[in-house]
Amino acid sequence: MILNVALPIPVAKAFSYSVPDPWAPFVQPFLRVKVPFRNRIMTGFILGIEEGNKPGLKEIVEVVDLFPLIDARLVDLAKWVSHYYVAPIGLVLKNAVLPSLQVEKHLIIATNTDSLADLNGINFKKACAMLGRRVVFSYFRDGLLELHDAFSGSSFSPIADPPPVPRELSEQTLLVGNIETRLAFYEESIADRLAAGENVLMLVPDYHTIGQYFLRRFSEKFPGKVLWYGSAVKPGRRMEAYFKARNGGGSLVLGSKGCLFLPVHRMGLTIVDRPEEDDYRGEEGFRFDAVVIATKRGEIEHVPVVLGSISPPMDVFKRGAEGSLVVLRRGSLKRPAFNEILMDKAISSSGTLPEELVGIVTNAVAKNEKIAIYTPRKDYSSYLRCFDCKNLLVCPVCGGPLVYRRHSNVLACPACGKAFPYKERCPVCGSRLINFSHVGVEYLEDKLAQLFPDIPILKITGETVDREVKRMNALSDESAAIVIGTQTLSKLYAFRPHTLAMIEWEGLLRIGGYRAAERMFHILSNLVDALDPEDVFVCMAKKRKVNLTDFLDFDSFYRNELEKRRLVLFPPYIRIFLVEVERENEADGSKLVEKIENVVKNHGLSDHITGPLVQKRKKYRWRMILKGDSDLFYQSLSVISGLPGVRIEADPISI
């Protein structure tokens, strides 16, 4: 017997292995098996089974699962994801059945014969360690023992294909509304499904902010029926959610992108809140958009999908405008008093804080009010240049620009993750005159602490939010406070400042790629929706001024932005695939780029490629863009992805 096994590596092909006779009765498609691969043992997935034998094949080590942990519908979803994102099926299946899934540890044995009474009540993992995996598998196959999960007590058996559900295939809804109206709609819809004994799967961008808010809110509304599935919770709670979702009904399962392939019994509804968030982008071996996959899953399983947002992504809005999903508008969009403040120059570490910003903060503090200040960057400075030799301070490992983090006094490289002590001098000429620009949260925190030493100042970024929210909850309602943060501020639904000030928001237009205006709209809309301030001050440098009114009219903004993209043929009117090559040797990289161009040419797609653009840092990097859909490029991109040193990203969020 020969198995075709997909491994979780960036290679599209399957690998052939023979099956030792004792393991032959237990193999079936989409089981996990352990196999030898290049001097190590890896876990792969059985894609196909052939009778016969071939000389020279390595044998599998063992079968991991009693039966597949995903059903036929999730297998179909994995195949679709592999094709849509031109990703090896082994990497997709690894995301579908995560290595951290500790199923065996929570399966309890019940024996059907007195001769195996010693196994009663112990978990499956321990039994395999005592007797050997193949022996325990044989007992299970012969009906000598049963397995029950430790949480629901249900029998652990293959996931049965559900009966057909009389629902429309395209039952998908875009819900446009503020957080209060979205919550009301969600609660009503969830209550209906739970009353019918069905499960609801709800995706949120993250666990620590939005996830915690919804978890508290829904736990009060539906006590005992809310589960969280994701890496942010302890393994025991995560596995409880897994088994209850797999075997039971009447639960709301909350989670982030790790829920995409969670087996959910009797799923009656899928909800995705704030689908525009980049947190839904996954990078676990291949890059994907969890919103797209969740929508496709609903289509495959005939389950209604609700996408709820105050500012939906362009592709979702376009689908609604074209009638491919139902659009519901609930409640009015929040409209505080917007104030446009023009500053003579951009904020910089070479001078003091702009007096306009200081005045806004002073006014709020004098009234014992809370003020939130948004800025796009989290570090003290993200652009350091020597005054004397004019050289930019760059990473000695990869050549990327360094950022300065004042609290740890290090220079960090966002590109490769390396960090270096800050020696307060230029590494090229030795000068101590270093200019810090493109300042962020740390800089504002430092300067405002000097101006307002008696006022609590909180720093809200992705790294600090968990700690700072606890401080925020301890603040008195009647006392002043200054909260400075990045986009993470827009996820604080429980914080209500009187004033919101935005600094360097307009700078996103220069660094955000083709989605820059869309991203600015999302940030502005979600900040106002979450914080619900009475006054908003948008502080812009005169030289960088943008027309604020362009971002305040919902329909006009989407209409104009979609028209711009249609004229230049950019998403959502076409898909983009980014192909990157990185080499230390320029000649080697050029040869590889030529191979890629030949593959595209041989498939008759030369007109669809733009580039290459060459960048020189520590290594040479070539970037090419392919425009089209995955059906058009699947064959050529599959060949290209097999070339060493090539990375393909489908639907990049910026170029």
N, C-alpha and C positions, 0 to 999 in steps of 0.2 A: 504494500500500500504506500502511495506517495502523497504527501501533503504539499500544497502550494501555500506558503506562509508569508504574510505581509509583516514586515518589521517596522518599528517606529523610528525610521531613519529617512533622510531626505532622498530616497531612491524609489522610483515609481514601480519597479518590477517586484514580483514575488519570488521567493526562494524555495527550492524543492528540498524536501527531507523525506527520509523513509521512516516508517513506523514500526517499532519492535512489536512482535506478535502480542505480548501481554497488554499493550496499550491500544491495539486495534479496535476492540469493542467500544472504546470510549470516545473516539474522535468523531466530530461532526463540524460542519461549517460554522465559522465565527466563534468557536471556542478559542481560548488562549492556550498556547503551548510554550514550553521553554525549549529553546533550541541553542546549539552551539553556533557562534558567529564570530569569526576573527578573534579567536582565543578568549572569548568570554561567553557567558550565557545570557541570552536575551529572551524577553517575552514577546511573542508575536501572535498573530491571529490567523486561523485557518481560513483561507479564501476558497479552496477547492480540494477535492479528494479524487485521486486516480487509482485505479486498480493496477496491479503489476509491480514491477520493481525496476530500478535503474542502478547499474553498478556505480560505486563511488560516492553515492549520496550519504551524507551524515544522518544519523538517527536523531529524532527528537529526544529530549531528556525526560520530559514528563508532560502530561496533560494538566492544566491548571484548574479548569472549571468542570463541574459536573455537567453543565449545560450552558448555552450562551446567556450572558447577562443582559443582552439587549435583544429585543424582539425584531420581527421581520420589518416593522415600520421604521424602527431606528436604524436598522441595517440599510434600508432604502435611503434614509436621510444621510447616513454616512457616505454612501455612494454618490449622492447628489452633491454633497459638500466637497468631496474629492474632485469631482468634475468641475464644479463651479469655481473653485479656488485653485484649480490645477495643483492640487496637493496630493502627495502619496497617501494611499488609503491606509497604510500602516500608521501614519501620524494622526490621521483623522480618528481611527479606531482607538488609538491611545487616549485621545481626548474624550471619546465616548465611554470608555471603561478605564477610569483613571487608576494608576498604580496604587494610589493612596486608598482605594476602596477596600476596606477591611471586612469583606463579607464573611470569610470563614471564621473570624474571631467571634462573631455574634450569631453563629448558627449552632443550636443546641441539638444534641443527638437524643432520639428516643428509639429504643430497640424493640423489635418484634419477636425476639427469641431470648430464652433464659440464658443461652450460652454466651450472649454478648451483654449481659446485664451490667458488667463493669463499665460499659461505655455510656450508660444512661446519665444524662445531665451534663456531660462534658462537651466542650465546644469542638467543632469540626476540625479546627486547626490543631488542637491538642491531640485529637484522635489520629490525625495523619502523622504527627510527630511520633506517636507511640507505636503505631502498627505499620506505617508506610502508606503513602497516598493511594497506591494501586489497590491495596487490600481494602481500604475504606470505600473506595469507588466500587469495588466488586460487591461489598455488602449492600451498598445503596442500590446498585443495579438489580440485585437479587431480591430486593424487598425486605432485607433483614433489619434495616434501620430506616428511620425517617429523620428529616431535619426540620426544625422550627426556628424562626428567628426569635431573638431574646426580647424583642420589644413588643411586637404585635401578637406573638404566639402563633402566627399563621404558618402553615406548611410551606416550606421553600421548594418550589417546583418551577418548571419552565414557564415563562410568561406566555399566557394563551393569547392568541389573536382575538381582539374584541369583536363583538358582533357589529355589523354595519350600523352607523348612526344616521338617521334621516336628516342630515343638515346640508346646507348648500356648501359647495366646495370653496367658494370665494367669500365666506362669511368673515370679513375682516373690516375693522372699524378704526378710523382715525378720530380720536377724541381730542378736540382743541379746547382748552380751558385752563383757568388758574388752578392752583393746588387744591383749594377748597372744593371747587366743583368736580375736579377729577376724583378726589377722595369720595365724595358723595356717590358718584357714578360707580366707582370701584366697589364700594361697600354694598350697594344695592345689587350689583351683578354677582358679587361673590356670595351674598346671602342666598340668592336664588339657586345657585349651583350647589352650595353646601346642603341646602334643604332637600335637594334631589339626590343626595348621597354621592355627588360627584366631587372630584378634586379640582382645585384651581392652581395653576402654576403662574407665579408672578415674578418677573425679572425686574430688578432695580440695579442702578449703576454700581453701587458699592454697599458694603456692609456697615461701615463705621458711622456714616452720616444719614443718607437717605434710607438705607436699610434699617438702621436702628429706629428711625422715626416711624416708618411703616410698621415695623415689628411691634413697637409699643402700641401704636394706634389700633392695629388689627387684633392684637392680643386682648385689648380691652373690649373690642366689639365682638370678637369671636373667641371667647376664653376656651383654652384647651384644644383649639382646632388649628393653631398656627404653628408651622414648622419652618425652620431655617436650614437650608441645605447649602453648604459652601465651606471653603477652606478656612474661613475666619472663625468658625466655631469649633469647639472641642470635638475630637473624633467620635465620642460616644453620642453626642447630640446629632452630629451629622449622619451617623449610621441609623439612628432612630428615625430621622426624617426619611432616609433612603427606604427603609423597610415599610414604614407606614404609607409612604407614597406608592410604593410598588404593590402592596397587598391590600390596602384599605381604601376607604372612601370618606368623603366629607371633611377634607382637610384643605387648608390653604398653604401651599409650599412657596416660601419666599427664598429668593436666591439671586445670584448674579450670573455671569456667563458660564459658570461651572454647572448650571442646571440644564444646559441645552439637551443633553442626552440622558437625563434622569428618567428611568422608567416610572411612569405615572399611571396608575390603574384608574380607569373610568375618568379620564381627564375631560372636564366640561368646558374649560375656558383657559386661555393664556392671556396674560396682561403684561405689557412692557411699558414701564413708565420712563419718560424722558429718553426716547430712542435716539435723540441727537447726541447723547453723551459719548465721548471717545472712550470712556471706561468699558464700553461694550466691545471694543476692539480687542481681539485675542492675539497673542503672539506665542502660543504654546506649540512650537515646532513649525507652525505655518500661521499666516495672518488671516484673520477672518472677522466678520461683523456678526455679533451674536443676534442682532435684531433681524438680519436677513435670514439667519438659520432658524430662529424661533418662528418667523412668519412661514417659512417653508415647512417646518414641522407641523404647524397648524393645518396647512394645506394637505399634507400627506395623511394626517390623522383625522381630517374633517372636524377640527376643533376651532371654534371662533377665536379670533385674535383681536385684542384691543391695544392700540398704540396710543398712549396718552401723553400729551405735551402742551406746553404753552408756546413752544416754538419748534415745530417738527422739522426733521431733516429734509433737505430739498427733494430727495428721491421719494420720500413718503408723501410730501405735499403734492408732488407732481402726480403720483398715482391717484391721490384723492381728487385732484382737479380733472383727471382724465376719466374718473368714474370706476377705476378698478378696485377701490375700496370705499366704504361708506364714510362720509365726513359728518361728525356731530360737533356742533359748537355749543358749549355750555358755559353760561356766565360771561361777564364782561372781563376784558383784560384790564389789569390794574394800571392806573394812570396817575402816579404821583406828580408833584410839581417838578418838572425838569428844568434845570438851570445850566446853561452853557457858559463855562468860565474859560476865557482865553488868556493864556499865560504868555509872557514875552519870550520865554525860552523853555525848553524841555527840562525836566528835573534831572539833576546831575550831582554827583558827589563832590564836584569841584567848588560848589557854592552852598548856600543855605537852602532850606526848603522854600519853595515858592510862597510868597506872602499870601497869595490867594488861598492856598491849602491851609496854611496856618490860621488864617482868619476863619475859615469854615470850622476847623476843629475847636478853636477858641470859643466860638459862638455856641457850639454844642456843649462843651464842657461847662461854660458859664451857666447854662440852663439845666445842668445836671442830667443831660440827655446822653444817650448812647449813640456813637457814630461808627459806621463801618466804612473802611477804606479799601477799595479794590485796586490791585495793580497786577499786571500779567506775570511778573517774575517773582520767584520766591527768594533768590539769593541776594546778598548785599550788592554785588555787581556781577553782570554776566558778560562784561567786555572790558578787558584790561589792556592798556597800551602804554608803552614807555614814552614819556615826554621827549627824551633826548634822541633815541635812535629810531623812534616811531614804530618799533616792532610790536606786534600783538603777542601777548603771552599765550602760548599754545602748549598742548599736552606733549610731553616728550615721548609718549608711547604711540599715539595715533595721529598727532598733529592737529587735533580739534581745538577750538578756542576754550580756554579755561574760565571758570567762574570762581568768584571769591565768596566763601562762607565764613562770616565773621565769628560766629559763636564757636566754631571749631578751629578757626584761624587756618584754614586750608584752601588750597586751590584745587578744585574738583573738575573732572572732565565729564560732562553729560554724555559724551559719545561712547566712551569705553568704560566709564565707571571708576577710573583710577583717581586717587587723591594724593596731594603732595603738600608738605608744610609750606606755608607762605613765608618767604625769607625777606620780604620787603625790599627787594631789589630786582632789577631787570636781569634775567638769565643771560642776555646777549651782551649788554654793555656794562652791567653792574650799577646803573643809575638807580637812585632811590626815588626818583620822581615818576610815580606810576599813576596814570589817569584811570579812575573807575567811572564807567558809564553804564547805561542800561541797568540802572539800579532797581531793586525790588523790595520785597517785604522786610528783609533784615535791615536794609538801610533806613526805611521809613520808621521801623521800630526803634532803631538806635537814636535817630534825630528827634522823634517825638517824645521819647523818654527823657531826653535832655530838656525839652521845652515844657513838658507836663510831668514832672517827677512824682507827683502825688496821685496821678490818675492811673488806674489799672490799664495795662496795654496787653492785649492778647494777639497772638500770631497764629493765623489759621492757614495752614498748608496741608497737603496730603500727608506729610510726615507728622505734623504736630496736632492735627485736629482731635484725635482721641483724647489727648491730655488736656488740651485747651478747652474743650467742651465741658469738661468737669469743672474747670475754673469758671467758665461762663455761667454754669448753672448755679454757682454759689454767689453770683453778683446780686446785689439788691436792685429791685426794680426802679428805685428812686435815685440811684447813684449814677454818676457819669462813668463811661468806659469807652476806650478806643479799641476797636477790633480791626486789625489789618490782615488782609489775606488775598489769596489768589482766587481762581475760579471755585475753589472749595467752599468759599463763602456762599455760593449759590445753592449749596446743599444743606444749609442750616435753617430748616423750617421752623425750629422752635425759638429762634433769635429774632427779636423785633427792634432794630435800631430806629431812632427817629430820622436819622440822616444817613444817606449813602453818598460817599464821594468816590469818583472813579478817576484814577491817575494813569496816564499812558495807555488807556483803552484804545485810543485811535492808532497807537503804534502797531497794533495787531494787523492793520491793513498792509503793512510792509513785510511782515514775517509769516503770514498765514497761508501763503500759496493761493491757489484758485478758490479755496474755501474761506478766505480771510473775512469777507463781508458777512458771510453766513455765520462764521464763528463769533464775530462781534455781536451779531443780532442775538444768537443763542445766549451769550454771556449776559448781555444787558437785560434780556427778557427774563432769564432765570434768576438773576440777582433781584430784580424788582418783584418777581413772583414769590420767591422764598422769603426775602427779608421784609417785604411790604413796608418800605420807608415812606414817610410823608414828603420828604424832600430829597431830590437826587441832583448832585452837582457833578457834571461831566467836565473835568479840567483838561484842556487840550492846549498844546503849544500852538501858537499862531501859525507857524510854518507847516504844521502837520494837521491842521484843522480838517475835520470831515463834517459833512452836513448831518447833524444829529437828527433832523426831522426825517431823513431817509430811513432811519431805523425805528421810527415810532409808529408807522402805519403798516400794520400786519400784511394786508393784502397787497398793497403797493410794493412792499419790499420783496415779497415772493415773486410777484409778477415781473418786476424789473430784473431780479437776480436770475430767474429762469431764462428770461429772454437773452441776457448776456451769455449764458452758458450755451444756449441753443445756437447762437450765432458763431461761436468759436468751437462748437462741438466738443463740449466737456461734460462730465457727469452732472446730472443724471441722464443725459441724452446719449451717452456712450460709456462703455467701461474702459478703464485704464489698467494696464499691467506694467509695473515698473520692474525692469530687469537690471540687476546690478552685478558688476564684476569687480573684484578687488584683488590686486596682485602687487607684490613688492617690485617685481621686474616689469618694466614698461613693455618690453618686447613680448613676454609671455602673455600679458594681459591683452595686448593688441591682437595676438593670434587667436585668443579665446573669443574676443569680440567679433573677429572675422568669421569664426565658426558659427556664432549666433546669427550674424547677418546672413550667412549662407543657408542656415536652416530656415529662416524666415523667407528668404528668396525662393528656396526650393519648394515651399508650400504656396508660392504665388502671392505672398503678403507683403512685398517690399513697400507698397504704398502706405502701409499701416504703421511703419516704424519711424520714430523720431529719435535722432541722436546718432552716435553716442556723444555725451558730454563727459569730458575728462576732468577729474580733480586730482591734484597732487598734494598729498600731505605726507605722512610717513610712508603711506602706500599709495599706489595709483588706484583710482576708482573710476570706472566707466558706468554711466547710467543711460539706459535707453527706455523709451516709452512705446508701448504698443497700444493702439486704440482699436477696440472692437469688443466682441463678446467671447465668452469662454468656448462656445461651440466653434467659432471661427479659429481660435488660436489653440485649441486643446492639443492637437497632434504636435504642433511645432513647440509649444511651451513644455509639453511632456518630454520632448527630446532635449530641449534647452536645460530643463531642471536637472537632468541627469549629468550635465557637464560639471566637473569639479570646480568649486569656487564661484558658482553662480547662484544668486538669490533672486527669487521672483516674489513680488508682492502684488496681490490683486487689490484693486480699489484703494490705493494709498490715500491717506487722509490729507496729505499735502505733498506738493512737488516743488 
